[in-house]
Amino acid sequence: MPDKKGLTFHLKYDLIDGVMRDRTFYHSFLNATFKVEKNPTYTGNHFLARVNRVSSCTYPLGTTEQEMIDQYHNSVVLEKDIDGNKVLTGDIHRVVEVSFYEDSIAKDDLRITHD
């Protein structure tokens, strides 16, 4: 006959495990980190030109690596620079490598804006 402590632990573990695996309250997405280098044609002095990694870029599940890179390069950094031109991330630097993983967040959390 199992001892009471062991039985209680198993009952509680099953309850906790069931709650932890319940994904109905979570929103899944891809969290990407880009390894970047400065675009040799960029002559400005925006602070982004000094970084070599950009992290916590989020994308919907199913986004391909090339789509992530394209979206990243086309994101707007400045609506108007000193000369009145729009500056895109792709103007400042180029993606060398992408690493990403599936992440999740509570559905009622407003930090993730896609989907």
C-alpha positions, 0 to 999 in steps of 0.5 A: 500500500503506498504511503499517504505522502507519495499518493498526495504528491502524485495527485498534486503533480497530476493537477499541476501538470494538467494546468501547466500543459493547458494552452488555451490561455496562451498565445504562441509566436516566434521570437527571433534574434537577428545577428546584423552588420552595418550596411556599408552604404549607410553614412548616417549616425543612428544608434542602430548602426552600432549594434550587432544583435537585435533581439525580441522580434516577434512573428506569427507561427508559420513565418519563414526565415526569409519572411522574417528577414524581409519584414525586418529590413522593411521596418521603418526606423525614422519617418523622416531623417535630417534630409526628409527621407524615410529610413528603413532598418535595411538601410542601416544594416543587413541580417547575417544570421537569424535564430528563433524559437517558439514562445508563448504569452498570456492571451490577455497580454497586450505586448504582442500585436500581431495575429 
